[in-house]
Amino acid sequence: MALRIKLGQYYPADSPIHRLDPRTKVGAALVLMISVFFITDPRQLVFGYAFMLVLLALARIPATKVVESVRPIVAVLLLLSLFNLFLVKTGDVLWAWGILTITTESLRVALLYSLRLVIALVAAALMLLTTTPTQLTDAFDAALAPLTRLGLPGHELAMVFSLMLRFIPTLADEAQAVVDAQTSRGAEIGQGSPLKRIRAIIPVLVALLASSLHHADGLSRALDARCYEGGARRTHYHPLRFGKNDLFALVTICAYIVALALLA
């Protein structure tokens, strides 16, 4: 039972995408992920995949890294496509067997909806593979700066986001260690009926909860020892700055959206 986290692991490289401002990358990724819900034509789908291939080439990231990042979620998309394939009843019937029916519309929906969501997954994976957790935190902090001016805990929310990214691999490693310990003691995790598997995973969840509380307590003590004060104005060692490349990237994203609309 492997619990190694592949989604979101930073891949160091010297590429135009890596050198962009993290705010640009986060904003562009959000626009790309939202735009997939407006893809309703095969021409738009082909154009979207072509655009993502260009971005991947510019990022200089091996295809295996991208596949490893999106593979677990693609399996979920395949399951959803099967539901669409057999639940949509409109259109001409292509195949029927008992209560199972495949129509022209169900086939179109199953392929289009799943394939367009892959574009969103690749966009998110590309953002995470080319942006360090620190850069993501800075971008998130900058996005929440207006909340801070209104008296809301914008910086604290950004810090929570940073800590969440920091402890995901830690908790994954501890989960793997707990699973190995339970297996060495004769526990059959991942075997048997679904109910038996749920019962077997409960001790793992309890151990992870205890470990999470332990980390939270240690982190709070560390913050107190360093005199951390919420809401204090802080500066950055590497301040974020928009450059010409960021402006070009934003113009490119806008041109992509316009082209996508024209292909509808």
ZAPA-765607 format. One record per residue: z, x, y of N, C-alpha, C in turn; residue in three letters. Coordinates in Angstrom, 3 decimals, decimal comma. Example, Ala and Ser with C-alpha at 12.3 -4.5 7.8 and 13.67 -1.06 7.14 Angstrom:
2
7,800	13,190	-5,690	7,800	12,300	-4,500	7,800	13,200	-3,300	ALA
7,080	12,850	-2,250	7,140	13,670	-1,060	7,870	12,900	0,030	SER
END
This chain:
264
0,000	0,862	-1,199	0,000	0,000	0,000	0,000	0,888	1,235	MET
-1,152	1,116	1,831	-1,271	2,001	2,978	-1,100	1,210	4,264	ALA
-0,247	1,731	5,163	0,002	1,074	6,426	-0,388	1,965	7,593	LEU
-1,300	2,870	7,386	-1,726	3,752	8,463	-2,533	2,958	9,484	ARG
-2,200	3,152	10,741	-2,854	2,414	11,805	-4,109	3,148	12,236	ILE
-5,251	2,490	12,126	-6,517	3,075	12,567	-6,976	2,477	13,893	LYS
-6,667	1,203	14,136	-7,131	0,552	15,350	-6,430	1,156	16,558	LEU
-7,219	1,643	17,504	-6,648	2,106	18,757	-6,276	3,570	18,806	GLY
-6,532	4,340	17,776	-6,228	5,761	17,818	-7,204	6,461	18,763	GLN
-6,641	7,247	19,678	-7,461	7,944	20,662	-8,259	9,057	19,986	TYR
-9,547	9,140	20,350	-10,418	10,185	19,820	-10,840	11,090	20,978	TYR
-10,341	12,322	21,035	-10,675	13,209	22,158	-12,118	13,680	22,100	PRO
-12,784	13,616	23,234	-14,168	14,084	23,354	-14,491	14,234	24,830	ALA
-15,505	15,013	25,110	-15,963	15,201	26,485	-17,221	14,366	26,671	ASP
-17,032	13,145	27,130	-18,160	12,220	27,287	-18,032	11,483	28,611	SER
-19,127	10,888	29,097	-19,050	10,102	30,342	-18,073	8,932	30,245	PRO
-17,957	8,349	29,059	-17,030	7,223	28,897	-15,586	7,704	28,986	ILE
-15,281	8,835	28,375	-13,921	9,369	28,426	-13,500	9,693	29,862	HIS
-14,447	10,142	30,674	-14,105	10,587	32,028	-13,982	9,446	33,031	ARG
-14,293	8,221	32,628	-14,174	7,090	33,540	-12,705	6,790	33,838	LEU
-12,486	6,174	34,987	-11,152	5,715	35,346	-10,695	4,669	34,322	ASP
-9,447	4,746	33,857	-9,005	3,771	32,840	-9,083	2,333	33,312	PRO
-8,924	2,098	34,619	-9,053	0,730	35,129	-10,479	0,214	34,951	ARG
-11,438	1,120	35,126	-12,831	0,734	34,915	-13,080	0,367	33,462	THR
-12,542	1,180	32,555	-12,763	0,930	31,128	-12,094	-0,364	30,670	LYS
-10,877	-0,593	31,135	-10,180	-1,815	30,741	-10,901	-3,046	31,292	VAL
-11,299	-2,993	32,572	-12,005	-4,125	33,163	-13,344	-4,381	32,503	GLY
-14,100	-3,299	32,232	-15,397	-3,461	31,576	-15,242	-4,012	30,169	ALA
-14,228	-3,539	29,441	-14,000	-4,033	28,082	-13,657	-5,517	28,095	ALA
-12,840	-5,938	29,052	-12,490	-7,362	29,142	-13,725	-8,216	29,448	LEU
-14,577	-7,724	30,345	-15,801	-8,465	30,667	-16,702	-8,568	29,447	VAL
-16,843	-7,472	28,703	-17,689	-7,497	27,509	-17,130	-8,450	26,453	LEU
-15,814	-8,443	26,291	-15,208	-9,311	25,278	-15,335	-10,784	25,663	MET
-15,224	-11,088	26,941	-15,376	-12,480	27,375	-16,832	-12,924	27,288	ILE
-17,757	-11,995	27,574	-19,176	-12,352	27,604	-19,712	-12,764	26,238	SER
-19,086	-12,317	25,152	-19,612	-12,662	23,828	-19,533	-14,164	23,549	VAL
-18,612	-14,853	24,217	-18,484	-16,292	23,984	-19,620	-17,077	24,634	PHE
-20,436	-16,410	25,435	-21,597	-17,058	26,047	-22,897	-16,671	25,343	PHE
-22,786	-15,935	24,234	-23,960	-15,578	23,443	-24,268	-16,733	22,493	ILE
-25,380	-17,383	22,718	-25,770	-18,531	21,894	-27,179	-18,401	21,345	THR
-27,831	-17,279	21,611	-29,220	-17,093	21,200	-29,353	-15,764	20,461	ASP
-30,198	-15,692	19,426	-30,375	-14,421	18,707	-30,831	-13,271	19,601	PRO
-31,619	-13,578	20,639	-32,068	-12,515	21,545	-30,886	-11,925	22,306	ARG
-29,960	-12,778	22,716	-28,754	-12,279	23,371	-27,932	-11,414	22,428	GLN
-27,882	-11,829	21,162	-27,112	-11,071	20,175	-27,708	-9,677	19,964	LEU
-29,021	-9,610	19,834	-29,682	-8,314	19,657	-29,468	-7,434	20,885	VAL
-29,571	-8,027	22,063	-29,366	-7,266	23,299	-27,936	-6,752	23,385	PHE
-26,966	-7,574	22,975	-25,572	-7,154	22,990	-25,314	-5,980	22,059	GLY
-25,893	-6,032	20,863	-25,721	-4,924	19,920	-26,409	-3,659	20,430	TYR
-27,579	-3,810	21,040	-28,278	-2,643	21,585	-27,458	-1,995	22,696	ALA
-26,847	-2,818	23,537	-26,020	-2,290	24,625	-24,801	-1,557	24,080	PHE
-24,173	-2,106	23,049	-23,001	-1,451	22,467	-23,385	-0,135	21,788	MET
-24,553	-0,078	21,169	-25,000	1,173	20,552	-25,207	2,262	21,603	LEU
-25,723	1,873	22,764	-25,892	2,837	23,857	-24,530	3,356	24,326	VAL
-23,566	2,461	24,458	-22,227	2,876	24,880	-21,579	3,799	23,859	LEU
-21,752	3,497	22,574	-21,186	4,354	21,531	-21,833	5,728	21,547	LEU
-23,140	5,777	21,809	-23,819	7,069	21,896	-23,306	7,872	23,088	ALA
-23,067	7,204	24,217	-22,538	7,893	25,394	-21,107	8,378	25,168	LEU
-20,330	7,631	24,386	-18,941	8,009	24,127	-18,815	9,167	23,145	ALA
-19,880	9,457	22,383	-19,893	10,570	21,426	-18,757	10,451	20,406	ARG
-18,605	9,237	19,889	-17,596	8,967	18,865	-18,306	8,757	17,536	ILE
-17,865	9,420	16,466	-18,509	9,219	15,161	-18,458	7,760	14,728	PRO
-19,516	7,325	14,080	-19,584	5,935	13,643	-18,463	5,600	12,665	ALA
-18,030	6,594	11,879	-16,954	6,332	10,919	-15,655	5,950	11,618	THR
-15,390	6,547	12,793	-14,170	6,216	13,534	-14,204	4,770	14,015	LYS
-15,352	4,346	14,480	-15,482	2,967	14,957	-15,348	1,990	13,794	VAL
-15,969	2,303	12,683	-15,898	1,427	11,515	-14,456	1,320	11,017	VAL
-13,733	2,444	10,989	-12,339	2,420	10,557	-11,483	1,562	11,488	GLU
-11,828	1,556	12,779	-11,040	0,795	13,744	-11,224	-0,708	13,588	SER
-12,444	-1,144	13,305	-12,726	-2,583	13,293	-12,754	-3,178	11,883	VAL
-12,735	-2,336	10,854	-12,901	-2,847	9,491	-11,859	-3,894	9,094	ARG
-10,548	-3,715	9,377	-9,594	-4,749	8,941	-9,863	-6,110	9,578	PRO
-10,278	-6,118	10,854	-10,501	-7,391	11,529	-11,844	-7,992	11,136	ILE
-12,810	-7,152	10,799	-14,099	-7,664	10,335	-13,922	-8,471	9,059	VAL
-12,977	-8,056	8,209	-12,707	-8,822	6,981	-12,247	-10,237	7,314	ALA
-11,446	-10,378	8,370	-11,012	-11,714	8,804	-12,206	-12,522	9,325	VAL
-13,109	-11,857	10,045	-14,294	-12,546	10,557	-15,184	-13,043	9,417	LEU
-15,282	-12,264	8,356	-16,062	-12,704	7,200	-15,466	-13,959	6,584	LEU
-14,139	-14,027	6,540	-13,488	-15,226	6,018	-13,757	-16,433	6,916	LEU
-13,701	-16,224	8,227	-13,986	-17,321	9,151	-15,439	-17,775	9,053	LEU
-16,341	-16,836	8,820	-17,753	-17,207	8,683	-17,970	-18,075	7,447	SER
-17,216	-17,828	6,378	-17,326	-18,671	5,190	-16,877	-20,100	5,488	LEU
-15,803	-20,242	6,289	-15,361	-21,583	6,676	-16,455	-22,301	7,461	PHE
-17,064	-21,595	8,418	-18,147	-22,213	9,196	-19,341	-22,562	8,312	ASN
-19,584	-21,702	7,322	-20,743	-21,904	6,458	-20,640	-23,198	5,658	LEU
-19,422	-23,528	5,229	-19,266	-24,692	4,361	-18,696	-25,926	5,073	PHE
-18,153	-25,765	6,280	-17,561	-26,908	6,970	-18,507	-27,568	7,957	LEU
-19,477	-26,812	8,486	-20,448	-27,413	9,408	-21,484	-28,185	8,579	VAL
-21,659	-29,468	8,878	-22,514	-30,330	8,065	-23,815	-30,743	8,768	LYS
-23,994	-30,372	10,028	-25,194	-30,770	10,747	-26,376	-29,881	10,358	THR
-27,578	-30,370	10,609	-28,770	-29,617	10,285	-29,363	-30,005	8,942	GLY
-30,469	-29,364	8,587	-31,130	-29,624	7,309	-30,395	-28,914	6,170	ASP
-30,312	-29,587	5,033	-29,601	-29,041	3,880	-30,452	-27,967	3,211	VAL
-29,859	-26,775	3,049	-30,528	-25,676	2,362	-30,061	-25,523	0,922	LEU
-28,785	-25,831	0,691	-28,219	-25,691	-0,663	-27,034	-26,619	-0,786	TRP
-26,874	-27,240	-1,913	-25,756	-28,157	-2,135	-25,304	-28,062	-3,570	ALA
-23,983	-28,084	-3,752	-23,394	-28,078	-5,091	-22,042	-28,760	-4,994	TRP
-21,985	-29,994	-5,442	-20,754	-30,768	-5,332	-20,427	-31,042	-3,874	GLY
-19,191	-30,694	-3,480	-18,775	-30,905	-2,087	-19,207	-29,767	-1,178	ILE
-19,740	-28,693	-1,752	-20,174	-27,538	-0,969	-21,620	-27,715	-0,536	LEU
-21,834	-27,562	0,773	-23,176	-27,749	1,327	-23,433	-26,680	2,388	THR
-24,617	-26,092	2,329	-25,052	-25,124	3,341	-26,259	-25,708	4,053	ILE
-26,142	-25,814	5,372	-27,229	-26,357	6,178	-27,772	-25,279	7,116	THR
-28,871	-25,598	7,780	-29,454	-24,646	8,722	-28,497	-24,357	9,876	THR
-27,796	-25,390	10,327	-26,872	-25,207	11,444	-25,626	-24,429	11,016	GLU
-25,121	-24,712	9,809	-23,939	-23,983	9,339	-24,257	-22,501	9,137	SER
-25,467	-22,200	8,669	-25,860	-20,808	8,499	-25,974	-20,105	9,852	LEU
-26,545	-20,815	10,824	-26,678	-20,229	12,165	-25,315	-19,977	12,796	ARG
-24,427	-20,957	12,685	-23,095	-20,821	13,278	-22,307	-19,713	12,583	VAL
-22,379	-19,652	11,252	-21,632	-18,634	10,510	-22,076	-17,229	10,896	ALA
-23,378	-17,029	11,040	-23,877	-15,698	11,392	-23,640	-15,375	12,862	LEU
-23,977	-16,319	13,749	-23,905	-16,051	15,180	-22,470	-15,843	15,638	LEU
-21,560	-16,733	15,246	-20,182	-16,648	15,722	-19,495	-15,378	15,232	TYR
-19,751	-14,992	13,994	-19,108	-13,796	13,454	-19,707	-12,528	14,049	SER
-21,027	-12,479	14,145	-21,676	-11,268	14,642	-21,382	-11,034	16,120	LEU
-21,272	-12,102	16,898	-20,989	-11,887	18,318	-19,555	-11,417	18,542	ARG
-18,633	-11,823	17,681	-17,256	-11,348	17,806	-17,133	-9,873	17,431	LEU
-18,047	-9,385	16,603	-18,049	-7,955	16,286	-18,290	-7,138	17,554	VAL
-19,111	-7,644	18,469	-19,347	-6,952	19,738	-18,041	-6,823	20,512	ILE
-17,244	-7,894	20,536	-15,957	-7,846	21,229	-15,017	-6,838	20,573	ALA
-15,030	-6,793	19,239	-14,173	-5,833	18,535	-14,584	-4,397	18,843	LEU
-15,876	-4,142	18,852	-16,357	-2,793	19,137	-16,031	-2,404	20,573	VAL
-16,140	-3,346	21,508	-15,799	-3,063	22,904	-14,326	-2,698	23,039	ALA
-13,454	-3,448	22,358	-12,025	-3,128	22,405	-11,737	-1,782	21,743	ALA
-12,379	-1,530	20,592	-12,172	-0,260	19,900	-12,669	0,909	20,746	ALA
-13,793	0,723	21,432	-14,337	1,786	22,281	-13,389	2,095	23,428	LEU
-12,800	1,066	24,018	-11,833	1,297	25,092	-10,621	2,076	24,593	MET
-10,098	1,712	23,424	-8,913	2,369	22,894	-9,209	3,779	22,392	LEU
-10,402	3,987	21,830	-10,756	5,303	21,316	-11,009	6,315	22,434	LEU
-11,360	5,844	23,622	-11,694	6,751	24,725	-10,613	6,805	25,799	THR
-9,498	6,114	25,598	-8,441	6,061	26,612	-7,102	6,366	25,963	THR
-6,362	7,299	26,513	-5,059	7,650	25,975	-4,046	6,547	26,293	THR
-2,960	6,450	25,526	-1,930	5,447	25,843	-1,363	5,589	27,248	PRO
-1,229	6,827	27,733	-0,728	7,032	29,094	-1,692	6,461	30,121	THR
-2,996	6,689	29,912	-3,992	6,140	30,831	-4,010	4,616	30,786	GLN
-3,855	4,053	29,590	-3,791	2,599	29,481	-2,590	2,042	30,227	LEU
-1,459	2,735	30,128	-0,258	2,294	30,830	-0,462	2,354	32,336	THR
-1,092	3,441	32,817	-1,361	3,559	34,255	-2,286	2,444	34,733	ASP
-3,300	2,130	33,925	-4,215	1,051	34,302	-3,492	-0,296	34,318	ALA
-2,649	-0,507	33,329	-1,887	-1,750	33,262	-0,906	-1,842	34,422	PHE
-0,289	-0,715	34,773	0,638	-0,664	35,907	-0,084	-0,985	37,208	ASP
-1,288	-0,416	37,368	-2,072	-0,693	38,581	-2,481	-2,161	38,647	ALA
-2,805	-2,752	37,491	-3,208	-4,160	37,477	-2,045	-5,080	37,828	ALA
-0,817	-4,663	37,485	0,364	-5,489	37,757	1,041	-5,138	39,080	LEU
0,450	-4,206	39,832	1,045	-3,812	41,118	1,224	-4,997	42,071	ALA
0,263	-5,949	42,135	0,495	-7,107	43,024	1,752	-7,898	42,666	PRO
2,097	-7,960	41,375	3,321	-8,658	40,984	4,552	-7,949	41,524	LEU
4,497	-6,603	41,538	5,622	-5,835	42,055	5,837	-6,116	43,536	THR
4,732	-6,242	44,292	4,851	-6,542	45,724	5,438	-7,927	45,968	ARG
5,279	-8,807	44,990	5,836	-10,157	45,107	7,278	-10,234	44,603	LEU
7,821	-9,094	44,193	9,198	-9,071	43,711	9,349	-9,293	42,226	GLY
8,235	-9,340	41,497	8,273	-9,525	40,046	8,259	-8,163	39,348	LEU
8,748	-8,082	38,111	8,856	-6,776	37,417	7,524	-6,286	36,855	PRO
6,578	-5,965	37,728	5,275	-5,492	37,261	5,365	-4,150	36,563	GLY
6,103	-3,206	37,166	6,223	-1,882	36,558	6,953	-1,960	35,226	HIS
7,972	-2,796	35,143	8,729	-2,917	33,892	7,858	-3,475	32,772	GLU
6,990	-4,429	33,112	6,070	-4,957	32,105	5,109	-3,878	31,619	LEU
4,644	-3,028	32,538	3,769	-1,925	32,145	4,510	-0,939	31,253	ALA
5,781	-0,699	31,545	6,563	0,205	30,715	6,765	-0,372	29,310	MET
6,997	-1,671	29,233	7,135	-2,315	27,919	5,845	-2,174	27,129	VAL
4,707	-2,338	27,801	3,402	-2,164	27,154	3,254	-0,739	26,628	PHE
3,684	0,249	27,440	3,609	1,645	27,017	4,493	1,911	25,809	SER
5,693	1,368	25,816	6,603	1,570	24,688	6,079	0,890	23,426	LEU
5,442	-0,260	23,603	4,863	-0,942	22,441	3,810	-0,066	21,775	MET
2,925	0,542	22,594	1,916	1,435	22,039	2,560	2,646	21,373	LEU
3,640	3,129	21,977	4,290	4,324	21,444	4,930	4,076	20,080	ARG
5,502	2,903	19,875	6,269	2,669	18,654	5,465	2,004	17,537	PHE
4,219	1,611	17,800	3,406	1,033	16,724	3,221	2,025	15,571	ILE
2,773	3,269	15,819	2,639	4,202	14,692	3,972	4,576	14,066	PRO
5,043	4,613	14,879	6,367	4,930	14,334	6,818	3,867	13,349	THR
6,688	2,607	13,737	7,088	1,521	12,843	6,178	1,435	11,623	LEU
4,894	1,778	11,793	3,991	1,783	10,640	4,410	2,838	9,625	ALA
4,784	4,027	10,110	5,250	5,078	9,205	6,553	4,677	8,514	ASP
7,447	4,046	9,262	8,708	3,618	8,653	8,485	2,497	7,642	GLU
7,536	1,613	7,931	7,217	0,563	6,958	6,688	1,170	5,668	ALA
5,836	2,190	5,800	5,310	2,859	4,608	6,435	3,520	3,823	GLN
7,395	4,144	4,548	8,523	4,793	3,872	9,393	3,769	3,142	ALA
9,612	2,605	3,766	10,419	1,558	3,125	9,705	1,022	1,893	VAL
8,397	0,818	1,993	7,626	0,330	0,841	7,686	1,333	-0,304	VAL
7,545	2,625	0,014	7,628	3,653	-1,030	9,008	3,670	-1,674	ASP
10,062	3,505	-0,848	11,420	3,493	-1,395	11,641	2,283	-2,292	ALA
11,144	1,128	-1,861	11,294	-0,073	-2,679	10,509	0,043	-3,986	GLN
9,328	0,633	-3,922	8,510	0,794	-5,125	9,174	1,751	-6,109	THR
9,773	2,817	-5,592	10,457	3,780	-6,476	11,670	3,163	-7,161	SER
12,180	2,078	-6,590	13,333	1,391	-7,186	12,916	0,212	-8,062	ARG
11,626	0,106	-8,303	11,139	-0,915	-9,227	10,638	-2,180	-8,585	GLY
10,599	-2,231	-7,265	10,091	-3,441	-6,600	8,578	-3,545	-6,779	ALA
8,097	-4,743	-7,022	6,670	-4,977	-7,232	6,086	-5,615	-5,980	GLU
5,846	-4,791	-4,958	5,279	-5,263	-3,699	3,758	-5,276	-3,815	ILE
3,154	-6,406	-3,464	1,704	-6,523	-3,559	1,218	-6,937	-4,932	GLY
2,128	-7,369	-5,791	1,750	-7,815	-7,127	2,368	-9,178	-7,408	GLN
1,747	-9,920	-8,305	2,255	-11,219	-8,687	1,699	-12,343	-7,833	GLY
2,340	-13,488	-7,919	1,894	-14,681	-7,193	2,171	-14,512	-5,693	SER
1,517	-15,340	-4,854	1,771	-15,254	-3,403	3,240	-15,439	-3,041	PRO
3,940	-16,368	-3,713	5,353	-16,579	-3,427	6,176	-15,342	-3,783	LEU
5,834	-14,711	-4,892	6,546	-13,501	-5,301	6,294	-12,365	-4,326	LYS
5,087	-12,270	-3,811	4,783	-11,221	-2,837	5,543	-11,433	-1,539	ARG
5,667	-12,713	-1,113	6,424	-13,009	0,105	7,890	-12,628	-0,072	ILE
8,443	-12,955	-1,230	9,837	-12,592	-1,488	10,023	-11,077	-1,528	ARG
9,041	-10,366	-2,060	9,156	-8,911	-2,171	9,067	-8,223	-0,812	ALA
8,374	-8,865	0,141	8,191	-8,229	1,447	9,376	-8,483	2,375	ILE
10,250	-9,448	2,038	11,395	-9,756	2,902	12,308	-8,548	3,103	ILE
12,677	-7,782	2,055	13,513	-6,591	2,296	12,852	-5,575	3,225	PRO
11,539	-5,466	3,163	10,830	-4,547	4,055	10,961	-5,006	5,499	VAL
10,817	-6,314	5,731	10,934	-6,847	7,088	12,348	-6,687	7,630	LEU
13,347	-6,884	6,777	14,739	-6,719	7,210	15,005	-5,267	7,597	VAL
14,507	-4,323	6,773	14,694	-2,907	7,094	13,977	-2,527	8,386	ALA
12,779	-3,068	8,610	12,045	-2,788	9,847	12,753	-3,380	11,062	LEU
13,335	-4,566	10,904	14,076	-5,171	12,007	15,284	-4,308	12,375	LEU
16,012	-3,843	11,362	17,156	-2,970	11,624	16,717	-1,665	12,285	ALA
15,609	-1,115	11,836	15,090	0,115	12,426	14,650	-0,106	13,869	SER
14,015	-1,256	14,145	13,576	-1,558	15,504	14,769	-1,689	16,448	SER
15,825	-2,358	15,994	17,025	-2,480	16,821	17,660	-1,117	17,075	LEU
17,629	-0,260	16,053	18,163	1,093	16,211	17,362	1,875	17,254	HIS
16,035	1,775	17,202	15,195	2,457	18,190	15,431	1,889	19,594	HIS
15,569	0,563	19,693	15,800	-0,051	20,999	17,124	0,405	21,596	ALA
18,153	0,507	20,761	19,448	0,973	21,250	19,365	2,431	21,702	ASP
18,704	3,266	20,916	18,553	4,661	21,305	17,746	4,825	22,581	GLY
16,707	3,993	22,728	15,884	4,066	23,926	16,664	3,624	25,160	LEU
17,447	2,587	25,043	18,249	2,134	26,185	19,253	3,197	26,602	SER
19,867	3,875	25,639	20,806	4,965	25,961	20,083	6,120	26,657	ARG
18,873	6,423	26,187	18,103	7,501	26,811	17,738	7,158	28,253	ALA
17,368	5,894	28,504	17,046	5,482	29,862	18,269	5,532	30,758	LEU
19,424	5,113	30,240	20,657	5,187	31,026	21,022	6,636	31,328	ASP
20,855	7,519	30,348	21,198	8,923	30,549	20,316	9,574	31,604	ALA
19,097	9,062	31,765	18,167	9,606	32,765	18,187	8,812	34,072	ARG
19,202	7,936	34,209	19,403	7,172	35,445	18,180	6,333	35,800	CYS
17,556	5,741	34,780	16,403	4,889	35,046	16,841	3,661	35,822	TYR
16,069	3,316	36,834	16,354	2,154	37,665	15,112	1,296	37,774	GLU
15,179	0,079	37,312	14,042	-0,810	37,374	13,693	-1,195	38,794	GLY
12,402	-1,249	39,092	11,959	-1,626	40,422	11,847	-0,484	41,404	GLY
12,250	0,718	41,013	12,149	1,857	41,928	10,683	2,254	42,110	ALA
10,345	2,662	43,329	8,966	3,069	43,617	8,731	4,453	43,023	ARG
7,636	4,595	42,248	7,344	5,842	41,571	5,916	6,278	41,890	ARG
5,713	7,574	41,857	4,385	8,141	42,045	3,867	8,646	40,706	THR
2,593	9,044	40,669	1,960	9,520	39,444	1,536	10,971	39,613	HIS
1,737	11,738	38,560	1,301	13,133	38,579	-0,221	13,222	38,658	TYR
-0,900	12,286	37,969	-2,359	12,191	38,025	-2,718	10,819	38,588	HIS
-2,827	10,688	39,912	-3,159	9,378	40,490	-4,564	8,935	40,098	PRO
-4,721	7,627	39,925	-6,012	7,074	39,538	-6,934	6,991	40,749	LEU
-8,188	7,401	40,560	-9,168	7,362	41,642	-10,509	6,876	41,097	ARG
-11,134	5,963	41,828	-12,480	5,523	41,489	-13,489	6,558	41,980	PHE
-14,498	6,829	41,161	-15,544	7,769	41,531	-16,916	7,129	41,441	GLY
-17,925	7,952	41,638	-19,297	7,452	41,578	-19,644	6,953	40,178	LYS
-19,135	7,647	39,170	-19,414	7,212	37,794	-18,805	5,844	37,508	ASN
-17,629	5,581	38,074	-16,998	4,274	37,877	-17,816	3,175	38,544	ASP
-18,324	3,468	39,751	-19,167	2,486	40,436	-20,442	2,216	39,648	LEU
-21,035	3,279	39,105	-22,245	3,109	38,287	-21,939	2,292	37,036	PHE
-20,789	2,529	36,425	-20,413	1,774	35,225	-20,238	0,291	35,537	ALA
-19,603	-0,027	36,663	-19,409	-1,430	37,033	-20,737	-2,114	37,335	LEU
-21,647	-1,384	38,003	-22,971	-1,950	38,277	-23,718	-2,198	36,974	VAL
-23,576	-1,276	36,012	-24,234	-1,434	34,715	-23,708	-2,660	33,976	THR
-22,402	-2,868	34,020	-21,820	-4,036	33,361	-22,323	-5,322	34,016	ILE
-22,411	-5,325	35,345	-22,931	-6,505	36,047	-24,391	-6,769	35,662	CYS
-25,179	-5,690	35,561	-26,568	-5,851	35,157	-26,680	-6,384	33,733	ALA
-25,758	-5,964	32,868	-25,725	-6,468	31,482	-25,451	-7,961	31,462	TYR
-24,512	-8,399	32,272	-24,174	-9,832	32,313	-25,356	-10,639	32,829	ILE
-26,036	-10,128	33,864	-27,199	-10,834	34,414	-28,311	-10,926	33,366	VAL
-28,580	-9,814	32,671	-29,620	-9,811	31,635	-29,259	-10,761	30,501	ALA
-27,960	-10,808	30,169	-27,524	-11,722	29,108	-27,763	-13,176	29,512	LEU
-27,530	-13,480	30,779	-27,753	-14,847	31,260	-29,245	-15,189	31,287	ALA
-30,076	-14,221	31,631	-31,513	-14,476	31,673	-32,119	-14,698	30,294	LEU
-31,490	-14,125	29,267	-31,982	-14,285	27,895	-31,556	-15,590	27,256	LEU
-30,676	-16,340	27,925	-30,182	-17,595	27,344	-31,288	-18,638	27,286	ALA
END
